[in-house]
Amino acid sequence: RKEVEQDPGPFNVPEGATVAFNCTYSNSASQSFFWYRQDCRKEPKLLMSVYSSGNEDGRFTAQLNRASQYISLLIRDSKLSDSATYLCVVDSGNTPLVFGKGTRLSVIA
Amino acid sequence: DTAVSQTPKYLVTQMGNDKSIKCEQNLGHDTMYWYKQDSKKFLKIMFSYNNKELIINETVPNRFSPKSPDKAHLNLHINSLELGDSAVYFCASSPTRQVPYGYTFGSGTRLTVV
């Protein structure tokens, strides 16, 4: 089983739609979780950390389910500028961070 | 001011050559990393340094030799380049080696070996 697994997509959604991505991780000892965003031919950038209680940042909501070892990202009211690859990132229990392969999102006008 | 800067941005070279990529961070972070992103977009850790000391070497061929002259710099030297080395190499840094903090990435070096 891979350390971090994501559906590669692509997810093609119209503007204004709500879209959700899931990610599963294999290391039950993992403590820190993140979502990164990577635009085409650019570096990954931290979108948000994921906390046990769940957290929200504007249109973005992240959830963590430790029992099932999965993390989710919900994007509400999608914008064209949200088109990117979203990377699920988990600590390996012993640095450094492990990245999923990413889920590609295309928001269409 | 760029937080993590890498040079060069693009590198095209022939098989068998030796090349170096430089990375500098001005964030005052203690820990720096090299990641490789292959054609399938998978980001994989290569090396991790903490305060100039190597702490992680993820079974990278010994043709790859990182060097950290001080904690703000982490360079990557590659000997005898092979076609399979073609990828985007990202440098990153974090405040400490503990992971509650995300990493800040450089803009990447796109290496093409021909």
Backbone of each chain as ProteinMPNN parsed JSONL, in Angstrom:
{"seq_chain_A": "RKEVEQDPGPFNVPEGATVAFNCTYSNSASQSFFWYRQDCRKEPKLLMSVYSSGNEDGRFTAQLNRASQYISLLIRDSKLSDSATYLCVVDSGNTPLVFGKGTRLSVIA", "coords_chain_A": {"N_chain_A": [[0.858, -1.199, 0.0], [0.553, 2.192, -0.868], [2.109, 5.072, 0.684], [0.694, 7.516, 0.724], [-2.306, 8.021, -0.789], [-4.143, 9.203, -3.558], [-6.957, 10.083, -5.578], [-6.245, 10.521, -8.914], [-7.731, 12.07, -10.652], [-8.617, 13.646, -13.817], [-10.686, 16.12, -12.183], [-13.319, 17.656, -13.543], [-15.076, 20.51, -13.288], [-17.884, 22.783, -13.241], [-17.768, 26.372, -12.938], [-18.519, 27.663, -9.731], [-19.355, 25.295, -8.652], [-19.329, 22.751, -6.057], [-16.666, 20.866, -4.885], [-15.027, 17.859, -3.86], [-12.144, 16.348, -2.506], [-10.504, 13.31, -1.647], [-8.137, 11.594, 0.417], [-6.005, 8.971, 1.36], [-3.956, 7.619, 3.963], [-1.168, 5.604, 5.013], [0.393, 5.336, 7.289], [-0.214, 5.001, 10.547], [0.86, 6.378, 12.617], [1.229, 8.95, 11.86], [1.242, 12.469, 12.308], [0.974, 15.053, 11.367], [-0.673, 16.925, 8.857], [-1.357, 18.082, 5.576], [-2.656, 20.163, 2.948], [-1.477, 20.896, -0.212], [-1.113, 23.089, -2.985], [-0.467, 22.874, -6.446], [0.373, 24.616, -9.221], [0.503, 24.414, -12.816], [3.712, 23.672, -13.907], [4.875, 24.973, -11.782], [6.025, 25.559, -8.369], [5.056, 23.539, -5.498], [2.65, 24.886, -3.248], [1.79, 25.749, 0.062], [-1.466, 25.163, 0.991], [-3.292, 24.677, 3.104], [-3.056, 23.646, 6.528], [-4.119, 20.625, 8.143], [-6.29, 19.944, 10.696], [-7.226, 17.99, 13.571], [-9.781, 18.6, 14.43], [-10.905, 19.551, 12.219], [-10.849, 22.17, 9.805], [-11.367, 25.45, 8.455], [-10.922, 27.651, 5.711], [-11.924, 30.313, 4.326], [-13.352, 29.515, 1.299], [-12.5, 26.958, 1.467], [-12.411, 23.806, 3.048], [-11.001, 21.59, 5.323], [-10.775, 18.24, 6.431], [-10.065, 15.715, 8.858], [-9.888, 12.291, 9.391], [-8.939, 10.251, 11.666], [-9.381, 7.615, 12.487], [-10.139, 6.237, 10.216], [-8.076, 6.918, 8.657], [-8.02, 8.962, 6.676], [-8.085, 11.984, 4.744], [-9.718, 14.954, 3.841], [-10.59, 17.425, 1.366], [-12.582, 20.155, 0.793], [-13.936, 22.207, -1.631], [-15.739, 25.032, -2.022], [-18.049, 26.858, -4.164], [-16.487, 27.016, -6.619], [-13.801, 28.577, -8.381], [-12.417, 29.783, -11.48], [-9.744, 30.182, -11.083], [-9.094, 28.281, -9.243], [-8.247, 26.064, -10.532], [-5.904, 23.579, -10.648], [-3.363, 21.323, -9.374], [-3.964, 19.364, -6.574], [-2.289, 18.501, -3.722], [-2.033, 15.979, -1.381], [-0.571, 15.787, 1.768], [1.501, 14.223, 4.125], [3.022, 13.664, 7.263], [5.772, 11.454, 7.743], [6.132, 10.27, 10.099], [8.634, 10.422, 10.768], [10.414, 12.842, 9.821], [11.14, 13.447, 6.319], [8.255, 15.215, 4.905], [5.68, 13.361, 3.23], [4.44, 13.198, 0.009], [1.359, 12.932, -1.75], [0.375, 11.844, -5.053], [-1.237, 13.695, -6.151], [-4.283, 15.41, -7.085], [-5.919, 16.357, -9.939], [-7.559, 19.333, -10.722], [-9.893, 20.89, -12.8], [-11.53, 23.805, -13.389], [-14.291, 24.9, -15.083], [-15.511, 27.411, -17.242]], "CA_chain_A": [[0.0, 0.0, 0.0], [1.344, 3.411, -0.936], [1.991, 5.853, 1.907], [-0.369, 8.505, 0.562], [-3.005, 7.736, -2.046], [-5.157, 10.152, -3.986], [-7.543, 9.899, -6.902], [-5.521, 11.487, -9.742], [-8.621, 12.903, -11.45], [-8.987, 15.011, -13.448], [-12.027, 16.518, -11.838], [-13.717, 18.807, -14.364], [-16.294, 21.016, -12.674], [-18.218, 24.145, -13.685], [-17.621, 27.451, -11.946], [-19.59, 27.715, -8.74], [-19.631, 23.963, -8.107], [-18.599, 22.291, -4.873], [-15.909, 19.657, -5.225], [-14.336, 17.296, -2.691], [-11.069, 15.382, -2.761], [-10.119, 12.501, -0.5], [-6.77, 11.08, 0.402], [-5.793, 8.027, 2.454], [-2.55, 7.462, 4.317], [-0.962, 4.26, 5.571], [1.123, 5.362, 8.556], [-1.138, 5.402, 11.61], [1.57, 7.244, 13.561], [1.346, 10.298, 11.284], [0.694, 13.487, 13.193], [0.742, 16.333, 10.697], [-1.325, 16.724, 7.569], [-1.458, 19.344, 4.846], [-2.996, 20.219, 1.53], [-0.701, 21.82, -1.022], [-1.61, 23.336, -4.334], [0.626, 23.054, -7.409], [-0.027, 25.053, -10.557], [1.298, 23.808, -13.872], [5.096, 24.135, -14.045], [5.242, 25.813, -10.644], [6.324, 24.806, -7.168], [3.925, 23.343, -4.579], [2.494, 25.936, -2.228], [0.939, 25.316, 1.156], [-2.832, 25.677, 0.949], [-3.729, 24.713, 4.495], [-2.802, 22.503, 7.407], [-5.358, 19.911, 8.474], [-6.312, 19.67, 12.128], [-8.151, 16.913, 13.959], [-11.153, 19.097, 14.591], [-11.353, 20.113, 10.938], [-10.633, 23.605, 9.75], [-11.916, 26.127, 7.291], [-10.238, 28.883, 5.31], [-12.724, 30.845, 3.225], [-14.134, 28.507, 0.571], [-11.819, 25.665, 1.613], [-12.58, 23.123, 4.333], [-10.228, 20.349, 5.413], [-11.206, 17.342, 7.504], [-9.179, 14.582, 9.127], [-10.507, 11.157, 10.073], [-7.79, 9.413, 12.072], [-9.783, 6.211, 12.605], [-10.139, 5.671, 8.866], [-6.839, 7.377, 8.024], [-8.206, 9.73, 5.466], [-8.136, 13.441, 4.821], [-10.521, 15.466, 2.73], [-10.574, 18.863, 1.074], [-13.809, 20.577, 0.131], [-13.861, 23.556, -2.202], [-17.089, 25.541, -2.354], [-18.095, 27.982, -5.098], [-15.227, 26.92, -7.373], [-13.42, 29.664, -9.297], [-11.487, 29.358, -12.532], [-8.388, 30.243, -10.527], [-8.841, 27.107, -8.401], [-7.701, 24.998, -11.381], [-4.539, 23.261, -10.2], [-3.26, 19.989, -8.79], [-4.005, 19.451, -5.114], [-1.437, 17.452, -3.174], [-2.247, 15.578, 0.013], [0.773, 15.659, 2.334], [1.443, 13.606, 5.448], [4.361, 13.404, 7.798], [6.048, 10.019, 7.702], [6.428, 9.837, 11.46], [10.063, 10.71, 10.932], [10.569, 13.736, 8.67], [10.37, 14.587, 5.861], [6.872, 15.036, 4.484], [5.405, 12.482, 2.094], [3.441, 13.807, -0.86], [0.583, 12.128, -2.671], [0.625, 12.185, -6.454], [-2.034, 14.855, -6.503], [-5.555, 15.322, -7.8], [-5.989, 17.518, -10.843], [-8.868, 19.991, -10.806], [-10.119, 21.912, -13.834], [-12.794, 24.521, -13.243], [-14.629, 25.324, -16.44], [-16.468, 28.533, -17.292]], "C_chain_A": [[0.883, 1.234, 0.0], [1.105, 4.233, 0.322], [0.845, 6.846, 1.854], [-1.018, 8.263, -0.796], [-4.099, 8.758, -2.308], [-5.712, 9.725, -5.324], [-6.888, 10.94, -7.817], [-6.418, 12.44, -10.532], [-8.366, 12.682, -12.94], [-10.452, 15.151, -13.051], [-12.319, 17.766, -12.685], [-15.05, 19.306, -13.842], [-16.597, 22.405, -13.22], [-17.964, 25.141, -12.557], [-18.801, 27.422, -10.991], [-19.902, 26.373, -8.104], [-18.863, 23.755, -6.801], [-17.915, 20.981, -5.24], [-15.135, 19.181, -3.991], [-13.285, 16.288, -3.148], [-10.808, 14.606, -1.478], [-8.712, 11.984, -0.681], [-6.686, 10.086, 1.557], [-4.298, 7.901, 2.714], [-2.371, 6.164, 5.088], [-0.325, 4.264, 6.951], [0.235, 5.893, 9.676], [-0.476, 6.317, 12.632], [1.699, 8.682, 13.052], [0.626, 11.303, 12.16], [0.321, 14.773, 12.48], [0.263, 16.094, 9.278], [-1.53, 18.08, 6.889], [-2.104, 19.108, 3.488], [-2.118, 21.283, 0.883], [-1.386, 21.958, -2.368], [-0.406, 23.511, -5.248], [0.027, 23.438, -8.756], [0.946, 24.467, -11.571], [2.673, 24.468, -13.97], [5.529, 25.114, -12.94], [5.55, 24.925, -9.441], [5.063, 24.573, -6.335], [3.887, 24.472, -3.56], [1.488, 25.454, -1.186], [-0.417, 25.983, 1.05], [-3.363, 25.78, 2.375], [-3.243, 23.473, 5.233], [-4.152, 21.872, 7.722], [-5.301, 19.524, 9.935], [-7.398, 18.659, 12.441], [-9.596, 17.364, 14.021], [-11.724, 19.599, 13.275], [-11.13, 21.604, 10.945], [-11.054, 24.163, 8.405], [-11.097, 27.376, 7.003], [-10.981, 29.42, 4.092], [-13.561, 29.756, 2.584], [-13.584, 27.097, 0.756], [-12.034, 25.094, 3.014], [-11.811, 21.814, 4.293], [-10.719, 19.544, 6.61], [-10.204, 16.202, 7.637], [-9.973, 13.518, 9.854], [-9.397, 10.178, 10.426], [-8.155, 7.936, 12.095], [-9.703, 5.525, 11.238], [-8.901, 6.071, 8.076], [-7.117, 8.02, 6.676], [-8.393, 11.204, 5.772], [-8.967, 13.909, 3.631], [-10.32, 16.964, 2.573], [-11.835, 19.177, 0.295], [-13.614, 21.995, -0.374], [-15.271, 23.953, -2.611], [-16.96, 26.675, -3.358], [-16.801, 28.074, -5.925], [-15.038, 28.109, -8.312], [-12.482, 29.091, -10.362], [-10.069, 29.272, -11.984], [-8.086, 29.086, -9.575], [-8.258, 25.953, -9.217], [-6.23, 24.794, -11.051], [-4.518, 21.785, -9.814], [-3.166, 20.142, -7.283], [-3.305, 18.221, -4.526], [-1.771, 17.217, -1.715], [-0.869, 15.256, 0.599], [0.686, 15.199, 3.778], [2.859, 13.473, 5.978], [4.551, 11.899, 7.925], [6.283, 9.456, 9.095], [7.883, 10.114, 11.788], [10.476, 11.54, 9.74], [11.285, 13.042, 7.52], [8.963, 14.22, 5.395], [6.774, 14.138, 3.261], [4.243, 13.083, 1.306], [2.677, 12.741, -1.632], [0.869, 12.586, -4.091], [-0.235, 13.34, -6.937], [-3.311, 14.518, -7.238], [-5.684, 16.572, -8.644], [-7.408, 18.031, -10.909], [-8.866, 20.987, -11.949], [-11.495, 22.513, -13.604], [-13.104, 25.18, -14.577], [-15.685, 26.427, -16.395], [-17.804, 28.095, -17.878]], "O_chain_A": [[1.842, 1.322, 0.766], [0.055, 4.127, 0.955], [0.106, 7.002, 2.827], [-0.348, 8.298, -1.828], [-4.867, 9.126, -1.42], [-5.023, 9.082, -6.115], [-6.966, 12.134, -7.527], [-5.963, 13.474, -11.023], [-7.925, 11.592, -13.304], [-11.323, 14.414, -13.513], [-11.65, 18.791, -12.555], [-16.055, 18.602, -13.941], [-15.684, 23.128, -13.618], [-17.949, 24.783, -11.379], [-19.94, 27.185, -11.395], [-20.636, 26.314, -7.117], [-17.906, 24.462, -6.488], [-18.528, 20.096, -5.838], [-14.655, 19.983, -3.19], [-13.515, 15.488, -4.055], [-10.877, 15.15, -0.376], [-8.175, 11.945, -1.788], [-7.242, 10.338, 2.627], [-3.481, 8.054, 1.806], [-3.299, 5.681, 5.736], [-0.481, 3.306, 7.707], [-0.036, 7.092, 9.745], [-1.162, 6.961, 13.426], [2.23, 9.538, 13.759], [-0.453, 11.033, 12.685], [-0.555, 15.506, 12.938], [0.728, 15.186, 8.589], [-1.835, 19.081, 7.538], [-2.094, 17.996, 2.959], [-2.027, 22.413, 1.361], [-2.124, 21.082, -2.819], [0.555, 24.195, -4.899], [-0.732, 22.674, -9.352], [2.063, 24.076, -11.23], [2.773, 25.688, -14.102], [6.41, 25.952, -13.131], [5.364, 23.709, -9.483], [4.1, 25.331, -6.452], [4.915, 24.947, -3.078], [0.475, 24.836, -1.514], [-0.517, 27.21, 1.023], [-3.825, 26.838, 2.8], [-3.048, 22.408, 4.647], [-5.196, 22.509, 7.582], [-4.367, 18.849, 10.367], [-8.357, 18.492, 11.687], [-10.515, 16.608, 13.705], [-12.878, 20.022, 13.211], [-11.215, 22.238, 11.997], [-11.094, 23.473, 7.386], [-10.64, 28.065, 7.915], [-10.697, 29.027, 2.96], [-14.392, 29.137, 3.249], [-14.162, 26.139, 0.242], [-11.868, 25.784, 4.02], [-11.946, 21.027, 3.357], [-11.036, 20.098, 7.663], [-9.581, 15.782, 6.662], [-10.659, 13.814, 10.833], [-8.969, 9.378, 9.594], [-7.327, 7.09, 11.757], [-9.257, 4.383, 11.126], [-8.702, 5.611, 6.951], [-6.516, 7.658, 5.665], [-8.79, 11.609, 6.865], [-8.915, 13.321, 2.551], [-9.937, 17.667, 3.508], [-12.125, 18.555, -0.727], [-13.18, 22.875, 0.368], [-15.907, 23.297, -3.435], [-15.94, 27.362, -3.423], [-16.119, 29.099, -5.916], [-15.982, 28.581, -8.947], [-11.845, 28.057, -10.163], [-9.292, 28.399, -12.372], [-6.944, 28.924, -9.144], [-7.818, 24.959, -8.64], [-5.419, 25.713, -11.161], [-5.529, 21.089, -9.916], [-2.386, 20.949, -6.776], [-3.675, 17.078, -4.793], [-1.788, 18.15, -0.912], [-0.09, 14.529, -0.017], [-0.108, 15.722, 4.56], [3.788, 13.198, 5.219], [3.598, 11.164, 8.185], [6.602, 8.276, 9.24], [8.301, 10.047, 12.944], [10.862, 10.973, 8.718], [12.009, 12.08, 7.779], [8.543, 13.066, 5.483], [7.639, 14.142, 2.385], [3.203, 13.429, 1.867], [3.262, 11.77, -2.111], [1.532, 13.602, -4.301], [0.008, 13.898, -8.007], [-3.417, 13.496, -7.916], [-5.575, 17.694, -8.148], [-8.349, 17.267, -11.124], [-7.967, 21.821, -12.064], [-12.503, 21.807, -13.622], [-12.288, 25.919, -15.127], [-16.628, 26.372, -15.606], [-18.722, 28.906, -17.994]]}, "seq_chain_B": "DTAVSQTPKYLVTQMGNDKSIKCEQNLGHDTMYWYKQDSKKFLKIMFSYNNKELIINETVPNRFSPKSPDKAHLNLHINSLELGDSAVYFCASSPTRQVPYGYTFGSGTRLTVV", "coords_chain_B": {"N_chain_B": [[11.47, 39.851, -2.386], [12.821, 36.71, -2.745], [11.979, 33.791, -0.999], [12.918, 31.094, -0.993], [15.344, 30.327, -3.148], [16.353, 29.003, -6.247], [18.917, 28.042, -8.486], [20.208, 26.849, -11.616], [17.135, 27.836, -13.348], [16.398, 26.392, -15.544], [17.961, 23.597, -17.078], [19.755, 22.109, -19.491], [21.437, 19.364, -20.659], [24.055, 17.119, -21.712], [24.15, 13.537, -21.639], [26.261, 11.964, -19.259], [27.579, 14.221, -18.453], [28.586, 16.456, -15.717], [26.78, 18.274, -13.323], [25.609, 21.105, -11.368], [23.182, 22.233, -8.984], [21.94, 25.051, -7.331], [20.789, 26.181, -4.12], [19.223, 28.509, -2.018], [18.035, 29.833, 1.039], [16.321, 32.482, 2.654], [14.958, 32.557, 4.986], [15.724, 31.952, 7.495], [15.453, 29.348, 8.285], [16.069, 26.081, 9.765], [16.186, 23.633, 8.489], [16.622, 21.943, 5.423], [15.739, 20.665, 2.149], [15.914, 18.382, -0.624], [13.812, 17.589, -3.263], [12.58, 15.406, -5.802], [10.729, 15.657, -8.759], [9.177, 13.645, -10.919], [8.324, 12.68, -14.342], [5.784, 11.753, -14.048], [4.769, 13.36, -12.182], [5.233, 12.822, -9.538], [6.274, 13.687, -6.37], [9.231, 13.187, -4.734], [11.174, 12.602, -1.871], [14.648, 13.34, -1.629], [16.978, 14.178, -0.195], [17.664, 15.381, 3.132], [18.649, 18.035, 5.159], [19.784, 19.227, 8.295], [20.654, 22.066, 9.913], [23.139, 22.125, 8.477], [23.822, 19.462, 8.572], [23.584, 16.184, 7.233], [20.586, 14.431, 7.361], [18.725, 12.791, 6.229], [18.868, 10.421, 3.659], [17.541, 9.275, 0.948], [17.973, 6.576, -0.367], [19.256, 7.41, -2.724], [21.065, 7.386, -5.785], [24.671, 7.302, -5.605], [25.765, 9.091, -7.336], [24.6, 11.462, -6.938], [25.309, 14.188, -5.011], [24.793, 15.995, -2.217], [25.504, 19.227, -0.778], [26.03, 21.268, 2.008], [27.031, 24.242, 2.771], [26.417, 26.121, 4.705], [23.642, 26.805, 6.943], [21.802, 28.109, 5.399], [22.11, 27.391, 2.807], [21.85, 24.863, 0.347], [23.204, 22.755, -1.823], [23.18, 20.82, -4.855], [24.958, 18.362, -6.399], [25.453, 16.611, -9.375], [26.811, 13.802, -10.779], [27.961, 12.298, -13.852], [25.561, 12.33, -15.559], [22.404, 10.838, -16.327], [19.836, 9.715, -18.646], [17.518, 9.163, -17.219], [17.633, 10.915, -15.136], [16.381, 13.177, -15.797], [14.088, 15.543, -14.808], [12.094, 17.567, -12.551], [13.686, 19.361, -10.091], [13.209, 20.192, -6.806], [13.987, 22.441, -4.27], [13.502, 22.838, -0.773], [12.493, 24.319, 2.369], [12.195, 24.27, 5.978], [11.144, 25.48, 9.228], [12.098, 23.902, 11.408], [13.219, 20.483, 11.963], [11.105, 19.121, 12.913], [7.759, 18.305, 12.056], [5.295, 19.862, 12.217], [5.163, 22.145, 10.759], [4.593, 23.456, 7.544], [6.352, 23.123, 4.408], [8.442, 25.43, 2.622], [8.815, 25.938, -0.736], [11.307, 26.191, -3.339], [11.325, 27.534, -6.701], [11.957, 25.551, -8.442], [14.1, 23.47, -10.519], [14.358, 22.665, -13.768], [15.535, 19.924, -15.164], [16.92, 18.591, -18.031], [18.136, 15.843, -19.615], [19.974, 14.951, -22.38]], "CA_chain_B": [[12.569, 38.975, -1.961], [12.449, 35.305, -2.863], [12.287, 33.107, 0.243], [13.78, 29.977, -1.355], [15.688, 30.548, -4.55], [17.151, 27.951, -6.871], [19.492, 28.341, -9.796], [19.427, 27.596, -12.61], [15.737, 27.456, -13.465], [16.388, 25.364, -16.583], [19.285, 23.033, -17.313], [19.753, 21.088, -20.547], [22.818, 18.896, -20.704], [24.222, 15.805, -22.332], [24.465, 12.378, -20.793], [27.654, 11.822, -18.864], [28.106, 15.468, -17.874], [28.392, 16.744, -14.296], [26.135, 19.586, -13.162], [25.215, 21.485, -10.004], [22.025, 23.103, -8.756], [22.148, 25.743, -6.057], [19.584, 26.59, -3.412], [19.451, 29.396, -0.881], [16.817, 30.327, 1.686], [16.556, 33.634, 3.526], [13.9, 32.508, 5.993], [16.286, 31.591, 8.789], [15.07, 27.984, 8.63], [17.163, 25.175, 10.112], [16.157, 22.378, 7.739], [16.449, 22.083, 3.976], [15.426, 19.406, 1.488], [15.818, 18.248, -2.075], [12.795, 16.682, -3.769], [12.595, 15.196, -7.251], [9.395, 15.426, -9.32], [9.399, 13.004, -12.217], [7.364, 13.0, -15.414], [4.443, 11.409, -13.568], [4.448, 14.422, -11.215], [5.36, 12.337, -8.173], [7.308, 14.387, -5.613], [9.868, 12.206, -3.861], [12.292, 13.176, -1.112], [15.979, 12.809, -1.919], [17.859, 14.454, 0.927], [17.257, 16.372, 4.108], [19.755, 18.541, 5.975], [19.411, 20.06, 9.423], [21.836, 22.809, 10.364], [24.286, 21.691, 7.676], [24.117, 18.03, 8.7], [22.697, 15.283, 6.496], [19.787, 13.598, 8.25], [17.971, 11.826, 5.432], [19.331, 10.13, 2.303], [16.548, 8.269, 0.578], [18.464, 5.624, -1.384], [19.554, 8.103, -3.972], [22.375, 6.932, -6.286], [25.738, 8.158, -5.08], [26.109, 10.137, -8.323], [24.019, 12.695, -6.407], [25.977, 14.54, -3.753], [24.394, 17.294, -1.688], [26.488, 19.909, 0.079], [25.432, 22.393, 2.724], [28.122, 25.018, 3.377], [25.839, 26.73, 5.903], [22.245, 26.336, 7.007], [20.983, 28.82, 4.422], [22.413, 26.908, 1.459], [21.928, 23.42, 0.1], [23.471, 22.571, -3.247], [23.09, 19.427, -5.32], [25.857, 18.086, -7.511], [25.108, 15.338, -10.011], [27.863, 13.308, -11.669], [27.626, 11.295, -14.883], [24.113, 12.424, -15.741], [21.733, 9.816, -17.138], [18.548, 10.158, -19.181], [16.512, 9.028, -16.166], [17.744, 12.013, -14.172], [15.528, 14.275, -16.269], [12.997, 15.751, -13.845], [12.171, 18.881, -11.905], [14.255, 19.234, -8.756], [12.753, 21.269, -5.94], [14.572, 22.662, -2.953], [12.501, 23.321, 0.173], [13.016, 24.511, 3.72], [11.216, 24.345, 7.058], [11.769, 26.091, 10.4], [12.86, 22.881, 12.136], [12.994, 19.161, 11.372], [9.769, 18.671, 13.323], [6.918, 18.533, 10.887], [4.02, 20.599, 12.244], [5.21, 23.277, 9.853], [4.706, 23.102, 6.14], [7.618, 23.489, 3.779], [8.448, 26.457, 1.578], [9.562, 25.402, -1.881], [11.834, 27.027, -4.401], [10.531, 27.458, -7.935], [12.299, 24.334, -9.174], [15.073, 23.435, -11.61], [13.918, 21.662, -14.755], [16.735, 19.308, -15.743], [16.698, 17.724, -19.187], [19.367, 15.187, -20.041], [19.76, 14.499, -23.768]], "C_chain_B": [[12.117, 37.525, -1.983], [12.89, 34.561, -1.617], [13.253, 31.932, 0.013], [14.089, 30.121, -2.845], [16.613, 29.453, -5.045], [17.708, 28.471, -8.179], [20.245, 27.12, -10.308], [17.975, 27.138, -12.619], [15.585, 26.334, -14.497], [17.821, 24.897, -16.808], [19.14, 21.927, -18.347], [21.197, 20.663, -20.735], [22.881, 17.513, -21.306], [24.496, 14.737, -21.287], [25.95, 12.345, -20.485], [28.251, 13.075, -18.256], [27.874, 15.509, -16.371], [27.792, 18.135, -14.175], [25.782, 19.82, -11.702], [23.993, 22.379, -10.019], [22.222, 23.734, -7.385], [20.819, 26.147, -5.443], [19.967, 27.447, -2.205], [18.12, 29.806, -0.288], [17.18, 31.456, 2.648], [15.504, 33.724, 4.631], [14.434, 32.222, 7.387], [15.908, 30.181, 9.236], [16.293, 27.111, 8.917], [17.29, 24.005, 9.141], [15.875, 22.631, 6.263], [16.36, 20.712, 3.324], [15.646, 19.524, -0.015], [14.754, 17.199, -2.382], [12.961, 16.57, -5.277], [11.159, 14.953, -7.704], [9.568, 14.892, -10.731], [8.275, 13.337, -13.197], [5.933, 12.646, -15.015], [4.01, 12.323, -12.428], [4.575, 13.971, -9.768], [6.547, 13.018, -7.497], [7.929, 13.429, -4.606], [11.072, 12.838, -3.164], [13.597, 12.513, -1.539], [16.862, 12.943, -0.684], [17.209, 15.45, 1.876], [18.48, 16.746, 4.937], [19.193, 19.374, 7.112], [20.665, 20.742, 9.951], [23.133, 22.273, 9.751], [24.583, 20.192, 7.761], [23.094, 17.184, 7.961], [21.923, 14.43, 7.49], [18.978, 12.556, 7.488], [18.645, 11.672, 4.069], [18.484, 8.964, 1.83], [17.024, 7.414, -0.588], [18.623, 6.273, -2.744], [20.909, 7.59, -4.473], [23.49, 7.864, -5.842], [26.319, 9.094, -6.132], [25.568, 11.497, -7.862], [24.713, 13.01, -5.081], [25.538, 15.933, -3.316], [25.525, 17.89, -0.872], [25.804, 21.102, 0.717], [26.542, 23.185, 3.407], [27.688, 25.772, 4.637], [24.346, 26.456, 5.872], [21.332, 27.058, 6.035], [21.16, 28.301, 3.004], [22.438, 25.396, 1.404], [22.046, 23.223, -1.399], [23.412, 21.089, -3.583], [23.989, 19.258, -6.52], [25.521, 16.706, -8.062], [26.214, 14.965, -10.99], [27.284, 12.367, -12.713], [26.121, 11.228, -15.146], [23.583, 11.36, -16.689], [20.381, 10.356, -17.594], [17.475, 10.167, -18.091], [16.592, 10.102, -15.095], [16.893, 13.206, -14.584], [14.296, 14.372, -15.374], [13.041, 17.212, -13.42], [12.656, 18.647, -10.482], [13.853, 20.46, -7.941], [13.551, 21.262, -4.637], [13.456, 23.175, -2.046], [13.167, 23.553, 1.522], [11.864, 24.532, 4.714], [11.914, 24.874, 8.302], [12.637, 25.111, 11.197], [12.607, 21.539, 11.46], [11.686, 18.546, 11.869], [8.773, 19.104, 12.257], [5.596, 19.264, 11.071], [3.989, 21.775, 11.288], [5.264, 22.765, 8.428], [6.071, 23.512, 5.619], [7.396, 24.637, 2.809], [9.355, 25.962, 0.462], [10.172, 26.505, -2.725], [11.041, 26.772, -5.672], [10.933, 26.29, -8.838], [13.369, 24.535, -10.231], [14.664, 22.307, -12.54], [15.146, 21.15, -15.482], [16.328, 18.383, -16.888], [18.04, 17.161, -19.624], [19.121, 14.594, -21.434], [20.909, 13.597, -24.222]], "O_chain_B": [[11.146, 37.158, -1.321], [14.045, 34.676, -1.207], [14.256, 31.787, 0.712], [13.195, 30.043, -3.688], [17.536, 29.033, -4.347], [17.058, 29.239, -8.889], [20.866, 26.413, -9.514], [17.629, 26.155, -11.964], [14.749, 25.443, -14.343], [18.766, 25.683, -16.741], [18.474, 20.922, -18.099], [22.077, 21.498, -20.944], [21.869, 16.817, -21.398], [25.005, 15.013, -20.201], [26.786, 12.655, -21.334], [29.302, 13.019, -17.618], [27.095, 14.733, -15.818], [28.237, 19.069, -14.842], [25.669, 18.886, -10.909], [23.792, 23.174, -10.937], [22.608, 23.075, -6.42], [19.849, 26.42, -6.15], [20.911, 27.141, -1.477], [17.174, 30.096, -1.021], [18.188, 31.403, 3.353], [15.2, 34.803, 5.141], [13.678, 32.248, 8.358], [16.023, 29.848, 10.415], [17.387, 27.348, 8.403], [18.375, 23.446, 8.983], [15.006, 23.427, 5.906], [16.841, 19.72, 3.872], [15.575, 20.608, -0.593], [14.775, 16.088, -1.852], [13.416, 17.501, -5.942], [10.447, 14.142, -7.11], [10.042, 15.595, -11.623], [7.402, 14.159, -12.918], [4.979, 13.179, -15.581], [2.99, 12.076, -11.784], [4.088, 14.649, -8.863], [7.677, 12.942, -7.979], [7.239, 12.915, -3.726], [11.881, 13.521, -3.792], [13.656, 11.306, -1.778], [17.418, 11.963, -0.19], [16.343, 16.238, 1.497], [19.247, 15.882, 5.361], [18.243, 20.134, 6.925], [21.613, 20.085, 10.38], [24.101, 22.005, 10.463], [25.496, 19.704, 7.095], [21.891, 17.429, 8.046], [22.513, 13.784, 8.356], [18.589, 11.538, 8.061], [18.956, 12.661, 3.405], [18.676, 7.822, 2.248], [16.501, 7.539, -1.695], [18.181, 5.749, -3.767], [21.815, 7.379, -3.667], [23.286, 9.071, -5.716], [27.272, 9.82, -5.848], [26.014, 12.545, -8.329], [24.702, 12.202, -4.153], [25.867, 16.929, -3.961], [26.383, 17.181, -0.347], [25.09, 21.853, 0.054], [26.953, 22.835, 4.513], [28.5, 26.026, 5.526], [23.833, 25.93, 4.884], [20.184, 26.651, 5.862], [20.443, 28.719, 2.096], [22.974, 24.732, 2.292], [21.108, 23.489, -2.15], [23.572, 20.226, -2.72], [23.812, 19.926, -7.539], [25.328, 15.754, -7.306], [26.517, 15.718, -11.915], [26.257, 11.725, -12.493], [25.496, 10.182, -14.97], [24.204, 11.025, -17.698], [19.848, 11.309, -17.026], [16.631, 11.062, -18.045], [15.713, 10.19, -14.237], [16.707, 14.139, -13.803], [13.558, 13.401, -15.207], [13.894, 17.985, -13.857], [12.096, 17.826, -9.755], [14.115, 21.6, -8.325], [13.755, 20.225, -4.006], [12.557, 23.876, -2.511], [14.26, 23.052, 1.786], [10.714, 24.777, 4.35], [13.131, 24.742, 8.434], [13.752, 25.437, 11.606], [11.858, 21.468, 10.486], [11.212, 17.559, 11.306], [8.936, 20.152, 11.632], [4.809, 19.288, 10.125], [2.929, 22.344, 11.029], [5.908, 21.755, 8.144], [6.845, 24.169, 6.315], [6.312, 24.798, 2.249], [10.513, 25.613, 0.691], [9.633, 27.607, -2.818], [10.183, 25.89, -5.709], [10.317, 26.068, -9.88], [13.529, 25.63, -10.771], [14.63, 21.141, -12.147], [15.728, 21.849, -16.311], [15.488, 17.499, -16.716], [18.962, 17.905, -19.959], [18.177, 13.831, -21.634], [20.908, 13.119, -25.357]]}, "name": "protein", "num_of_chains": 2, "seq": "RKEVEQDPGPFNVPEGATVAFNCTYSNSASQSFFWYRQDCRKEPKLLMSVYSSGNEDGRFTAQLNRASQYISLLIRDSKLSDSATYLCVVDSGNTPLVFGKGTRLSVIADTAVSQTPKYLVTQMGNDKSIKCEQNLGHDTMYWYKQDSKKFLKIMFSYNNKELIINETVPNRFSPKSPDKAHLNLHINSLELGDSAVYFCASSPTRQVPYGYTFGSGTRLTVV"}
